[in-house]
Amino acid sequence: MGRKAKVTIEKNRCKGCELCVTYCPKQVLAMSREINDKGYFYAQVVNQDACIACRFCGMMCPDTAIEIAVEEPEKSEVKADG
């Protein structure tokens, strides 16, 4: 089993550039139909379970509005050499 990640978006930091949505290879993110306090449509997580923890969304965000918390696999899930 691979790494799991939790993507969190600070909606009021997002200015709606859509770079995170464009570069996510698993379509985890989409643009909201609502606007934030600054008047922008913001990115939101729509498919958390599909996230592969590649971190492309966070790297592409010019506003550092995205946080990716990666949960490493349990030791019992890691295959031992031998």
Backbone torsions as a table, in degrees:
resi	resn	phi	psi	omega
1	MET	NA	138.3	-177.3
2	GLY	-84.1	-177.2	179.0
3	ARG	-70.3	147.2	174.0
4	LYS	-108.2	150.0	180.0
5	ALA	-138.1	151.8	174.2
6	LYS	-117.6	119.1	179.8
7	VAL	-96.3	128.1	178.0
8	THR	-123.7	132.0	179.6
9	ILE	-116.2	126.5	175.0
10	GLU	-83.6	96.2	-169.5
11	LYS	-59.5	-30.3	-178.7
12	ASN	-81.4	-7.9	172.6
13	ARG	-91.6	-19.2	-176.5
14	CYS	-75.8	133.4	176.7
15	LYS	-108.5	10.9	172.0
16	GLY	76.8	28.9	-178.0
17	CYS	-72.2	-20.2	177.8
18	GLU	71.7	8.8	178.9
19	LEU	-61.1	-40.6	-179.5
20	CYS	-63.4	-41.8	179.6
21	VAL	-64.7	-43.2	-178.4
22	THR	-64.2	-41.8	-173.3
23	TYR	-91.3	-6.6	178.0
24	CYS	-72.0	118.5	-177.1
25	PRO	-74.4	-11.7	-176.0
26	LYS	-116.8	10.3	177.7
27	GLN	53.8	46.6	178.1
28	VAL	-76.5	-28.7	-174.1
29	LEU	-112.8	154.8	174.4
30	ALA	-150.6	164.7	178.5
31	MET	-84.9	137.3	178.4
32	SER	-73.5	155.4	173.6
33	ARG	-90.0	-5.6	177.7
34	GLU	-97.0	163.6	177.1
35	ILE	-111.0	154.4	178.6
36	ASN	-87.9	-175.4	-177.6
37	ASP	-62.3	-21.3	-179.7
38	LYS	-91.8	-4.1	178.2
39	GLY	92.3	15.0	-179.8
40	TYR	-104.9	146.6	165.9
41	PHE	-70.8	136.3	-174.2
42	TYR	-117.6	159.5	177.4
43	ALA	-75.5	147.9	176.6
44	GLN	-141.6	156.5	178.1
45	VAL	-82.2	125.5	-179.3
46	VAL	-120.3	-12.6	-177.4
47	ASN	-148.7	63.0	-175.0
48	GLN	-53.5	-41.1	-176.1
49	ASP	-63.9	-20.7	-179.9
50	ALA	-82.0	-11.5	-175.9
51	CYS	-62.0	132.2	179.5
52	ILE	-108.0	11.4	176.9
53	ALA	61.3	34.7	179.3
54	CYS	-76.5	-22.5	177.8
55	ARG	71.0	11.3	179.0
56	PHE	-58.0	-40.3	-177.9
57	CYS	-60.0	-46.1	180.0
58	GLY	-66.7	-36.7	178.8
59	MET	-68.2	-34.3	-176.6
60	MET	-81.9	-20.9	-174.8
61	CYS	-70.5	114.5	-179.6
62	PRO	-74.9	-10.7	-176.6
63	ASP	-106.9	7.2	-176.2
64	THR	44.0	47.3	-179.1
65	ALA	-93.7	-2.6	-174.0
66	ILE	-117.4	132.0	175.5
67	GLU	-120.0	134.9	178.6
68	ILE	-119.1	114.8	177.5
69	ALA	-100.4	116.6	-176.4
70	VAL	-100.6	129.7	176.6
71	GLU	-101.4	117.7	180.0
72	GLU	-73.6	151.1	-179.9
73	PRO	-64.9	150.8	176.7
74	GLU	-64.1	151.4	-179.7
75	LYS	-58.3	-33.3	179.6
76	SER	-67.8	-20.2	179.0
77	GLU	-86.6	-15.8	-179.1
78	VAL	-85.3	128.1	-179.3
79	LYS	-72.5	135.1	178.1
80	ALA	-85.5	146.9	176.0
81	ASP	-72.3	141.0	173.5
82	GLY	147.7	NA	NA
